[in-house]
Amino acid sequence: MYIIQEMQTNGNQTALVPAATFTDRSEAESAYHMKLGAAAISAVQVHTVVMFDEHGNTIKREYYEHLSEGE
């Protein structure tokens, strides 16, 4: 099983977007990259996407940090 978890952090608040689960790795990777594509252009300060298995092992992890001018 593959789990895709998205986190969105603004200031001191982090929201966990409901996780998506997949049995097929290709489908999971597709969803992972689609979420990263949205994260790349979002206004969220720190936008993270993690792909892990049912044992909690991290398979992929990436984030975008969008800092405003002067930060």
Secondary structure, DSSP 8 states (H G I E B T S, - for coil): -EEEEEEEEETTEEEEEEEEEESSHHHHHHHHHHHHHHHHH---SEEEEEEEETT--EEEEEEEE---TT-
